[in-house]
Amino acid sequence: QVQLVESGGGLVQSGGSLRLSCAASGSIFSSDRMAWYRQAPGKQRELVAAISSGGSTNYKDSVKGRFTISRDNAKNTAALQMNSLKPEDTAVYYCNLFQFLGGQEFWGQGTQVTVSS
């Protein structure tokens, strides 16, 4: 099993920045993919950014150039630096870990990000 704990959400004005952090513990493999998803009220959960163990990244189009995902494999942590935040970024953000070995997926409890206009 894997446990994920997020931190760093909050309320910020449009144009501001926030940094989300995710700490993973448990049975973690070096090949695991880490990602951030978000879910706004009344909408489906969507992928925001993902990063492989080797550092390859991919982003949702609307956050490219504003958000940066990173990870520290030695500490089993991931982060999402969010700059130039917009009201449409308001959502609950979830840390996600996918294990290619076994195909299991794990989620954090979520952290609220609210961007005021």
PyMOL commands that set and color helices and strands:
alter all, ss='L'
color gray80, all
select helices_A, chain A and resi 61-63+87-89
alter helices_A, ss='H'
color red, helices_A
select strands_A, chain A and resi 2-7+10-13+18-26+33-39+46-51+57-59+67-72+77-82+91-98+105-107+111-116
alter strands_A, ss='S'
color yellow, strands_A
deselect
rebuild
show_as cartoon
